[in-house]
C-alpha cells in the first residue's frame, strides 16, 4: 500500500507526465515507482523498499549508482564551466575525452564528433556517410542497409534503418526506405538451420543486397554481437566479421552501433572487439559512456571520412550538423571519470570473473517449461518465453506474459522489464557474486511463479 507522501507525488505525476514506452492507462493499476535514492545496483523507493536495478536504468548505468568518483568529477566541473557552445569554442574535458576514446577505439578511428544521445550519434554517422559520398562526387550512394531486428533509436533516420515493428510501425509514413537483411537470430534461424549445422548461411541475404545495390548504398549499420531492443538477440562473431568484410568488399561504409554494447557490457570494452577484421568507418557511442550519469553521444570516425569534408569554405563541404548540448563539459567530465574507474577498479578484469558464474546461473532457467531460449553475452542475458517449446510459438499480444513476470519480479525486489516475450538481465558491471546469486534466485522465482499462475494455464 502506498503511504500519503507517495500517493501525493504519484497523483501529481499522473496528472502532468506522459512516460516513455508506457501505455498510460496501465498506470491506473500499476503506477510508476517513486524512486528517491540509489546506491550500487539498488534503487530505493519512497517507502524504503529496494529493487535490484537489473536493467542498468535502461542500459546506461555501468559502475553502479552514486559512485563517488563520478559524482566528484561532476561537482568539480560545475564549479568551473557548466556549458559553452561548441562551434568556435572548445574546452579541456572534451579534448581529453576525445583523446581517451581514440586511444581505446578500433585503431583506424581517429576523429570524434560530439552529440547528446544514442539516436543523434547514429543520425550523425548516417549524415556523415551520405555527405561523404556527395563530397567525393558519388551522389547516388544514398541508401542504407540495416537488419530486420535492428534498433538504432527513435529519431526519423534511426527509425528508418531499424526493423519495422511495434516501436516504429505507426511512424512508417515518416520514414525513408532502406534495405533490410534478415537478422542472425539463432533461436529462430532465418536460414532454417540448427546451431550445430550453422555455416553463417544467414549472411547470404545481406550479401545479395550488396551485390545488387552497393552502387546506391551509403552504409551498413549493425549492432555488434548483441541486438538489444530487438529482443536481446546474441549472434555469432563470425557473422559480424563477414558483414564487415562484405561492407569493405562492396565499398559501403560500416556503421557499428555500440550505444548499448559499448563500455564493457559484452565483456570487452566494445562489442566489435569480439570479432576479427572489424574496422568500422563509424562507431556510435552513448548510454554507458558517462557511467549512466548524464546524456552524451559520440560518433567516432576515420581520417579518410574527415578529410572528405576538409576544404575551402566556398567548396560547400562543411558538415552542417550539431546540437545545443554538443560536448557538454559536465557530461564530458563524467565520461572521463567513468573511464578512470574502468582503469582504477579493473572493471573488465572483475567482470571476466563474474561472467562464467552468470552463465552457469542462467542454465537452470532452461528447465522451466515457459522458457524457449536462454542466450547471453558478457553481463547481458535473456530468456525468450514461449507458449510451446516444440513449435517455438510465442505468447500473444493480449496475454502480456512479460508484464506478468515484471509485476511478479517487483514483489521480489527485482526489475525484470520485458521486451515483449523476452525477459532480460542487463547488469551494472559493479555487481558482486553474492548480488548476482541473489538476483538470479529472485528472477528464477519470478518466472517460475508467473508460469504457475492462473495467467499461464496448464495449456502451455
MIZA-432053 format. One record per residue (C-alpha): x negated, y, z negated. Coordinates in Angstrom, 2 decimals. Layout:
<nodes>
u: X&v: Y&w: Z;
...
</nodes>
This chain:
<nodes>
u: 0.00&v: 0.00&w: 0.00;
u: -1.20&v: 3.50&w: 0.81;
u: -1.55&v: 5.98&w: -2.04;
u: -0.20&v: 9.54&w: -1.92;
u: -3.56&v: 11.02&w: -0.88;
u: -3.96&v: 8.64&w: 2.05;
u: -0.32&v: 8.87&w: 3.08;
u: -0.53&v: 12.67&w: 3.30;
u: -3.53&v: 12.57&w: 5.65;
u: -2.16&v: 9.78&w: 7.83;
u: 1.08&v: 11.71&w: 8.32;
u: -0.91&v: 14.76&w: 9.40;
u: -2.90&v: 12.60&w: 11.80;
u: 0.14&v: 11.01&w: 13.42;
u: 1.83&v: 14.38&w: 13.78;
u: -1.02&v: 16.01&w: 15.70;
u: -3.53&v: 13.47&w: 17.05;
u: -3.49&v: 11.24&w: 20.12;
u: -6.05&v: 8.46&w: 19.62;
u: -8.10&v: 6.88&w: 22.45;
u: -7.24&v: 3.44&w: 23.84;
u: -4.27&v: 3.33&w: 21.48;
u: -0.56&v: 2.80&w: 22.07;
u: 0.56&v: 5.39&w: 19.55;
u: 3.89&v: 3.65&w: 18.99;
u: 1.94&v: 0.82&w: 17.33;
u: 0.76&v: 3.30&w: 14.71;
u: 4.19&v: 3.34&w: 13.12;
u: 3.45&v: -0.15&w: 11.82;
u: -0.36&v: -0.17&w: 11.91;
u: -1.57&v: 3.40&w: 11.28;
u: -5.25&v: 4.29&w: 11.63;
u: -7.53&v: 3.64&w: 8.68;
u: -8.61&v: 6.75&w: 6.81;
u: -12.39&v: 6.33&w: 6.53;
u: -14.12&v: 8.59&w: 4.04;
u: -17.70&v: 7.32&w: 3.86;
u: -20.07&v: 4.72&w: 5.23;
u: -23.38&v: 3.11&w: 4.44;
u: -25.34&v: 0.43&w: 6.25;
u: -22.94&v: -1.95&w: 8.01;
u: -19.96&v: -0.96&w: 5.86;
u: -17.18&v: 1.59&w: 6.23;
u: -15.14&v: 2.67&w: 3.20;
u: -11.55&v: 3.89&w: 3.31;
u: -9.78&v: 6.34&w: 1.00;
u: -8.73&v: 3.51&w: -1.32;
u: -12.30&v: 2.32&w: -1.77;
u: -11.87&v: -0.76&w: 0.42;
u: -14.85&v: -1.65&w: 2.60;
u: -14.86&v: -3.01&w: 6.14;
u: -17.78&v: -4.54&w: 7.99;
u: -18.44&v: -2.31&w: 11.00;
u: -18.98&v: -5.30&w: 13.26;
u: -18.43&v: -3.29&w: 16.45;
u: -21.04&v: -0.64&w: 15.55;
u: -18.39&v: 2.10&w: 15.75;
u: -17.85&v: 1.48&w: 19.45;
u: -21.29&v: 0.04&w: 20.14;
u: -23.35&v: 3.09&w: 19.19;
u: -24.45&v: 2.64&w: 15.57;
u: -27.87&v: 0.98&w: 15.59;
u: -29.63&v: 1.33&w: 12.23;
u: -26.55&v: 1.48&w: 10.03;
u: -24.57&v: 4.39&w: 8.69;
u: -26.17&v: 7.09&w: 6.55;
u: -29.75&v: 6.29&w: 7.46;
u: -31.93&v: 8.77&w: 5.53;
u: -34.49&v: 9.37&w: 8.30;
u: -31.92&v: 10.27&w: 10.95;
u: -29.94&v: 12.44&w: 8.54;
u: -33.09&v: 14.26&w: 7.54;
u: -34.05&v: 14.93&w: 11.17;
u: -30.61&v: 16.38&w: 11.90;
u: -30.68&v: 18.64&w: 8.85;
u: -34.19&v: 19.84&w: 9.64;
u: -33.29&v: 20.68&w: 13.23;
u: -30.21&v: 22.62&w: 12.14;
u: -32.46&v: 24.99&w: 10.21;
u: -34.35&v: 25.82&w: 13.43;
u: -32.16&v: 25.64&w: 16.53;
u: -28.69&v: 24.21&w: 16.93;
u: -28.23&v: 24.70&w: 20.69;
u: -29.53&v: 26.57&w: 23.72;
u: -28.64&v: 26.33&w: 27.41;
u: -30.97&v: 24.00&w: 29.27;
u: -31.12&v: 25.86&w: 32.59;
u: -34.17&v: 28.10&w: 32.45;
u: -34.86&v: 27.17&w: 28.81;
u: -36.33&v: 24.18&w: 27.02;
u: -37.24&v: 23.05&w: 23.52;
u: -39.59&v: 20.65&w: 21.80;
u: -37.10&v: 17.90&w: 20.83;
u: -36.10&v: 17.44&w: 24.49;
u: -39.71&v: 17.40&w: 25.67;
u: -40.76&v: 14.91&w: 23.01;
u: -37.76&v: 12.69&w: 23.66;
u: -38.36&v: 12.65&w: 27.41;
u: -41.98&v: 11.62&w: 26.81;
u: -40.93&v: 8.90&w: 24.40;
u: -38.25&v: 7.46&w: 26.69;
u: -40.62&v: 7.39&w: 29.66;
u: -43.18&v: 5.52&w: 27.53;
u: -40.75&v: 2.66&w: 26.80;
u: -38.67&v: 2.59&w: 30.00;
u: -39.49&v: 0.48&w: 33.09;
u: -42.83&v: 1.75&w: 34.38;
u: -41.53&v: 3.15&w: 37.67;
u: -39.20&v: 5.60&w: 35.88;
u: -40.86&v: 9.00&w: 35.36;
u: -38.20&v: 11.71&w: 35.11;
u: -35.36&v: 12.37&w: 32.64;
u: -32.12&v: 14.24&w: 33.26;
u: -30.05&v: 15.00&w: 30.16;
u: -26.26&v: 14.91&w: 29.75;
u: -23.97&v: 14.16&w: 26.82;
u: -22.38&v: 10.67&w: 27.09;
u: -22.42&v: 7.41&w: 28.99;
u: -19.92&v: 8.38&w: 31.67;
u: -21.83&v: 11.55&w: 32.52;
u: -25.11&v: 9.63&w: 32.62;
u: -23.54&v: 7.34&w: 35.21;
u: -21.97&v: 10.20&w: 37.18;
u: -25.38&v: 11.91&w: 37.24;
u: -27.05&v: 8.81&w: 38.70;
u: -24.36&v: 8.43&w: 41.36;
u: -24.55&v: 12.07&w: 42.41;
u: -28.34&v: 11.99&w: 42.48;
u: -28.28&v: 8.84&w: 44.61;
u: -25.82&v: 10.24&w: 47.11;
u: -27.63&v: 13.57&w: 47.42;
u: -30.98&v: 11.81&w: 47.73;
u: -29.84&v: 10.21&w: 50.97;
u: -28.42&v: 13.53&w: 52.14;
u: -31.72&v: 15.26&w: 51.37;
u: -33.57&v: 12.50&w: 53.26;
u: -31.39&v: 13.07&w: 56.34;
u: -29.36&v: 9.87&w: 55.84;
u: -25.97&v: 11.40&w: 55.01;
u: -24.00&v: 8.30&w: 55.97;
u: -25.01&v: 6.42&w: 52.81;
u: -22.08&v: 7.49&w: 50.65;
u: -20.50&v: 4.26&w: 49.38;
u: -21.22&v: 2.44&w: 46.13;
u: -21.18&v: -1.21&w: 45.11;
u: -20.07&v: -2.48&w: 41.72;
u: -18.84&v: -5.72&w: 40.14;
u: -15.18&v: -6.56&w: 39.68;
u: -15.51&v: -6.85&w: 35.88;
u: -17.89&v: -3.93&w: 35.59;
u: -17.15&v: -0.93&w: 33.41;
u: -19.13&v: 2.30&w: 33.62;
u: -16.99&v: 4.96&w: 31.95;
u: -13.76&v: 6.90&w: 32.12;
u: -14.64&v: 9.79&w: 34.43;
u: -13.44&v: 9.55&w: 38.03;
u: -16.74&v: 8.49&w: 39.60;
u: -17.48&v: 5.97&w: 36.87;
u: -13.98&v: 4.51&w: 37.15;
u: -14.31&v: 4.26&w: 40.92;
u: -17.28&v: 1.89&w: 40.66;
u: -15.74&v: -0.09&w: 37.79;
u: -13.37&v: -3.02&w: 38.12;
u: -9.74&v: -2.14&w: 38.76;
u: -7.82&v: -3.46&w: 35.78;
u: -5.87&v: -2.35&w: 32.72;
u: -8.20&v: 0.51&w: 31.76;
u: -8.03&v: 2.34&w: 35.06;
u: -5.47&v: 0.78&w: 37.40;
u: -2.94&v: 3.53&w: 36.78;
u: -5.51&v: 6.10&w: 37.93;
u: -6.23&v: 4.37&w: 41.25;
u: -4.72&v: 7.25&w: 43.31;
u: -7.51&v: 9.47&w: 41.95;
u: -10.37&v: 7.08&w: 42.70;
u: -12.58&v: 6.75&w: 45.76;
u: -13.09&v: 3.41&w: 47.47;
u: -16.12&v: 1.33&w: 46.56;
u: -17.21&v: -2.21&w: 47.30;
u: -16.71&v: -4.80&w: 44.55;
u: -18.54&v: -8.11&w: 44.31;
u: -17.31&v: -10.97&w: 42.10;
u: -18.90&v: -10.86&w: 38.66;
u: -21.24&v: -13.61&w: 37.39;
u: -18.60&v: -14.76&w: 34.90;
u: -19.92&v: -18.20&w: 33.98;
u: -16.89&v: -19.35&w: 31.97;
u: -14.68&v: -18.54&w: 34.96;
u: -17.29&v: -19.08&w: 37.66;
u: -16.33&v: -17.27&w: 40.87;
u: -18.21&v: -19.93&w: 42.85;
u: -16.34&v: -22.75&w: 41.11;
u: -19.49&v: -24.29&w: 39.63;
u: -20.17&v: -25.71&w: 36.19;
u: -23.09&v: -24.24&w: 34.29;
u: -25.27&v: -27.33&w: 34.71;
u: -24.96&v: -27.05&w: 38.50;
u: -25.39&v: -23.29&w: 38.71;
u: -27.58&v: -22.15&w: 41.57;
u: -26.58&v: -18.50&w: 41.13;
u: -24.28&v: -19.04&w: 44.10;
u: -22.12&v: -16.20&w: 42.79;
u: -24.73&v: -13.78&w: 44.19;
u: -23.72&v: -14.62&w: 47.78;
u: -20.71&v: -12.27&w: 48.00;
u: -22.92&v: -9.40&w: 46.85;
u: -25.48&v: -10.30&w: 49.49;
u: -22.72&v: -10.42&w: 52.12;
u: -21.61&v: -6.89&w: 51.20;
u: -25.17&v: -5.63&w: 51.50;
u: -25.73&v: -7.40&w: 54.82;
u: -22.62&v: -5.86&w: 56.33;
u: -22.55&v: -2.43&w: 54.71;
u: -26.00&v: -1.43&w: 53.45;
u: -26.27&v: 1.33&w: 56.07;
u: -23.36&v: 3.17&w: 54.44;
u: -24.15&v: 2.24&w: 50.82;
u: -25.91&v: 4.58&w: 48.45;
u: -26.36&v: 2.41&w: 45.35;
u: -25.51&v: -0.77&w: 43.50;
u: -24.56&v: -0.25&w: 39.84;
u: -24.77&v: -3.06&w: 37.32;
u: -24.80&v: -3.64&w: 33.56;
u: -27.84&v: -5.79&w: 32.74;
u: -27.20&v: -9.22&w: 31.18;
u: -24.01&v: -8.17&w: 29.38;
u: -20.83&v: -6.79&w: 30.93;
u: -19.40&v: -5.20&w: 27.84;
u: -15.90&v: -3.74&w: 28.29;
u: -15.17&v: -6.32&w: 30.99;
u: -14.99&v: -8.97&w: 28.25;
u: -18.49&v: -9.26&w: 26.77;
u: -19.50&v: -11.37&w: 29.75;
u: -23.06&v: -12.66&w: 29.43;
u: -24.66&v: -13.79&w: 32.67;
u: -27.94&v: -15.45&w: 33.74;
u: -31.07&v: -13.34&w: 34.04;
u: -31.64&v: -14.89&w: 37.47;
u: -28.56&v: -13.10&w: 38.77;
u: -29.96&v: -9.75&w: 37.65;
u: -33.32&v: -10.49&w: 39.28;
u: -31.68&v: -11.49&w: 42.55;
u: -29.38&v: -8.47&w: 42.55;
u: -32.38&v: -6.18&w: 42.05;
u: -34.24&v: -7.92&w: 44.86;
u: -31.28&v: -7.59&w: 47.22;
u: -30.89&v: -3.87&w: 46.48;
u: -34.52&v: -3.32&w: 47.39;
u: -34.33&v: -5.53&w: 50.49;
u: -31.36&v: -3.63&w: 51.88;
u: -32.61&v: -0.15&w: 50.93;
u: -29.87&v: 0.59&w: 48.40;
u: -30.56&v: 2.26&w: 45.08;
u: -30.28&v: 0.18&w: 41.92;
u: -28.48&v: 1.89&w: 39.03;
u: -28.93&v: -0.01&w: 35.76;
u: -26.23&v: 0.96&w: 33.26;
u: -27.85&v: 0.45&w: 29.84;
u: -25.28&v: 2.54&w: 27.95;
u: -24.03&v: -0.46&w: 25.96;
u: -27.07&v: -2.77&w: 26.29;
u: -29.88&v: -0.33&w: 25.54;
u: -31.79&v: 0.11&w: 22.29;
u: -32.11&v: -3.42&w: 21.02;
u: -28.61&v: -4.81&w: 21.49;
u: -29.74&v: -7.77&w: 23.59;
u: -32.86&v: -8.49&w: 21.54;
u: -35.07&v: -6.33&w: 23.74;
u: -35.23&v: -2.55&w: 23.88;
u: -33.43&v: -2.61&w: 27.24;
u: -31.29&v: -5.35&w: 28.73;
u: -33.09&v: -5.25&w: 32.08;
u: -36.29&v: -6.43&w: 30.36;
u: -34.88&v: -9.98&w: 30.22;
u: -35.21&v: -10.41&w: 33.99;
u: -38.27&v: -10.27&w: 36.22;
u: -38.70&v: -7.90&w: 39.13;
u: -36.14&v: -5.34&w: 37.98;
u: -37.36&v: -1.86&w: 38.91;
u: -34.30&v: 0.37&w: 38.78;
u: -34.07&v: 3.63&w: 40.66;
u: -31.87&v: 4.95&w: 37.86;
u: -31.34&v: 3.88&w: 34.27;
u: -28.36&v: 5.31&w: 32.35;
u: -28.63&v: 5.66&w: 28.57;
u: -26.29&v: 6.83&w: 25.82;
u: -24.48&v: 5.32&w: 22.78;
u: -27.32&v: 3.89&w: 20.68;
u: -29.88&v: 6.46&w: 21.78;
u: -29.19&v: 8.65&w: 18.73;
u: -28.57&v: 5.70&w: 16.45;
u: -24.87&v: 6.48&w: 16.80;
u: -25.02&v: 9.85&w: 15.06;
u: -24.48&v: 12.39&w: 17.86;
u: -23.50&v: 12.43&w: 21.55;
u: -26.31&v: 12.31&w: 24.10;
u: -26.77&v: 10.91&w: 27.59;
u: -29.86&v: 10.38&w: 29.73;
u: -30.34&v: 9.45&w: 33.36;
u: -33.90&v: 8.27&w: 33.92;
u: -35.20&v: 8.09&w: 37.48;
u: -38.30&v: 7.87&w: 39.67;
u: -40.72&v: 10.43&w: 41.05;
u: -39.57&v: 9.45&w: 44.54;
u: -35.98&v: 10.45&w: 43.75;
u: -37.17&v: 13.66&w: 42.06;
u: -39.36&v: 14.68&w: 44.99;
u: -36.42&v: 14.46&w: 47.41;
u: -34.88&v: 17.44&w: 45.57;
u: -38.14&v: 19.38&w: 45.12;
u: -38.28&v: 22.02&w: 47.85;
u: -37.89&v: 25.71&w: 48.64;
u: -34.63&v: 27.10&w: 47.31;
u: -33.31&v: 28.05&w: 50.75;
u: -33.52&v: 24.38&w: 51.81;
u: -30.48&v: 23.79&w: 49.55;
u: -31.75&v: 20.58&w: 48.00;
u: -31.19&v: 21.69&w: 44.39;
u: -29.28&v: 19.25&w: 42.19;
u: -26.32&v: 21.39&w: 41.19;
u: -25.17&v: 19.45&w: 38.18;
u: -25.25&v: 19.98&w: 34.42;
u: -23.32&v: 20.11&w: 31.17;
u: -22.94&v: 22.72&w: 28.45;
u: -24.50&v: 20.48&w: 25.80;
u: -27.23&v: 19.09&w: 28.04;
u: -30.25&v: 18.17&w: 25.86;
u: -28.68&v: 19.49&w: 22.68;
u: -31.68&v: 19.86&w: 20.30;
u: -29.87&v: 18.36&w: 17.30;
u: -28.92&v: 15.28&w: 19.33;
u: -32.46&v: 15.02&w: 20.71;
u: -33.86&v: 15.18&w: 17.17;
u: -31.54&v: 12.38&w: 16.07;
u: -32.69&v: 10.29&w: 19.03;
u: -36.35&v: 10.87&w: 18.19;
u: -35.72&v: 9.84&w: 14.60;
u: -33.90&v: 6.70&w: 15.74;
u: -36.85&v: 5.69&w: 17.92;
u: -39.19&v: 6.29&w: 14.97;
u: -37.02&v: 3.97&w: 12.86;
u: -37.44&v: 1.26&w: 15.51;
u: -41.21&v: 1.53&w: 15.02;
u: -41.39&v: 2.04&w: 11.25;
u: -38.87&v: -0.67&w: 10.35;
u: -39.97&v: -3.09&w: 13.08;
u: -36.36&v: -3.30&w: 14.13;
u: -36.84&v: -5.55&w: 17.14;
u: -39.05&v: -7.95&w: 15.17;
u: -36.44&v: -8.22&w: 12.43;
u: -33.69&v: -8.66&w: 15.00;
u: -35.59&v: -11.55&w: 16.58;
u: -35.31&v: -13.41&w: 13.26;
u: -31.58&v: -12.71&w: 12.94;
u: -30.59&v: -13.76&w: 16.46;
u: -31.11&v: -17.55&w: 16.03;
u: -29.06&v: -17.53&w: 12.83;
u: -26.32&v: -15.61&w: 14.64;
u: -26.28&v: -18.12&w: 17.48;
u: -26.12&v: -21.10&w: 15.10;
u: -23.34&v: -19.44&w: 13.12;
u: -21.25&v: -18.87&w: 16.23;
u: -21.38&v: -22.53&w: 17.28;
u: -18.80&v: -23.59&w: 14.70;
u: -16.17&v: -21.43&w: 16.40;
u: -16.17&v: -23.93&w: 19.28;
u: -14.22&v: -26.34&w: 17.05;
u: -11.21&v: -24.03&w: 16.89;
u: -8.53&v: -25.09&w: 19.42;
u: -7.85&v: -21.48&w: 20.34;
u: -11.46&v: -20.78&w: 21.38;
u: -12.21&v: -21.44&w: 25.04;
u: -15.68&v: -19.97&w: 25.25;
u: -18.42&v: -18.78&w: 22.91;
u: -21.03&v: -16.56&w: 24.51;
u: -23.59&v: -14.02&w: 23.46;
u: -26.96&v: -12.37&w: 23.73;
u: -29.00&v: -10.66&w: 21.04;
u: -26.69&v: -9.34&w: 18.33;
u: -23.63&v: -9.38&w: 20.59;
u: -21.44&v: -12.48&w: 20.56;
u: -17.90&v: -13.10&w: 21.74;
u: -15.06&v: -15.60&w: 21.66;
u: -12.65&v: -15.94&w: 24.55;
u: -9.30&v: -17.09&w: 23.19;
u: -7.14&v: -19.30&w: 25.39;
u: -3.77&v: -20.98&w: 25.19;
u: -5.05&v: -24.11&w: 26.90;
u: -8.73&v: -25.06&w: 26.73;
u: -8.47&v: -27.58&w: 29.57;
u: -6.96&v: -25.20&w: 32.10;
u: -8.56&v: -22.09&w: 30.51;
u: -5.17&v: -20.40&w: 30.62;
u: -5.24&v: -17.27&w: 28.51;
u: -2.61&v: -15.68&w: 26.34;
u: -0.04&v: -13.41&w: 27.93;
u: 0.07&v: -9.66&w: 27.53;
u: 3.11&v: -9.75&w: 25.25;
u: 1.58&v: -12.28&w: 22.87;
u: -1.21&v: -9.90&w: 21.79;
u: -3.35&v: -12.58&w: 20.21;
u: -6.21&v: -10.10&w: 19.92;
u: -4.09&v: -7.76&w: 17.80;
u: -3.13&v: -10.66&w: 15.52;
u: -6.80&v: -11.51&w: 14.93;
u: -7.61&v: -7.83&w: 14.37;
u: -4.89&v: -7.42&w: 11.75;
u: -5.90&v: -10.65&w: 10.03;
u: -9.51&v: -9.53&w: 10.06;
u: -8.70&v: -6.25&w: 8.31;
u: -7.20&v: -8.24&w: 5.44;
u: -10.61&v: -9.90&w: 5.17;
u: -12.53&v: -6.61&w: 5.30;
u: -13.86&v: -7.11&w: 8.81;
u: -13.23&v: -5.19&w: 12.03;
u: -12.50&v: -7.50&w: 14.96;
u: -11.26&v: -5.02&w: 17.55;
u: -10.30&v: -7.10&w: 20.61;
u: -10.85&v: -6.71&w: 24.33;
u: -7.64&v: -8.40&w: 25.40;
u: -8.14&v: -12.09&w: 24.59;
u: -11.80&v: -11.60&w: 23.72;
u: -12.88&v: -11.16&w: 20.10;
u: -16.43&v: -9.97&w: 19.69;
u: -19.13&v: -9.00&w: 17.19;
u: -21.41&v: -6.14&w: 18.27;
u: -23.52&v: -5.82&w: 15.15;
u: -25.74&v: -2.97&w: 13.95;
u: -29.37&v: -4.07&w: 14.14;
u: -29.84&v: -3.49&w: 10.42;
u: -27.59&v: -6.41&w: 9.45;
u: -29.18&v: -8.82&w: 6.96;
u: -28.92&v: -12.62&w: 6.94;
u: -26.64&v: -12.51&w: 3.89;
u: -24.38&v: -9.92&w: 5.53;
u: -24.36&v: -11.93&w: 8.76;
u: -23.29&v: -15.10&w: 6.97;
u: -20.51&v: -13.23&w: 5.16;
u: -19.35&v: -11.62&w: 8.42;
u: -19.24&v: -14.98&w: 10.20;
u: -17.30&v: -16.60&w: 7.35;
u: -14.72&v: -13.82&w: 7.40;
u: -14.47&v: -13.85&w: 11.20;
u: -14.02&v: -17.62&w: 11.30;
u: -11.30&v: -17.43&w: 8.70;
u: -9.51&v: -14.64&w: 10.58;
u: -9.49&v: -16.52&w: 13.89;
u: -8.54&v: -19.82&w: 12.28;
u: -5.67&v: -18.33&w: 10.29;
u: -4.41&v: -16.45&w: 13.34;
u: -4.31&v: -19.75&w: 15.20;
u: -2.38&v: -21.42&w: 12.39;
u: 0.16&v: -18.62&w: 12.01;
u: 3.63&v: -18.71&w: 13.45;
u: 2.43&v: -16.37&w: 16.21;
u: 0.29&v: -19.20&w: 17.59;
u: 2.68&v: -22.10&w: 17.60;
u: 1.90&v: -25.79&w: 17.97;
u: 2.50&v: -25.39&w: 21.70;
u: -1.12&v: -24.30&w: 22.12;
</nodes>
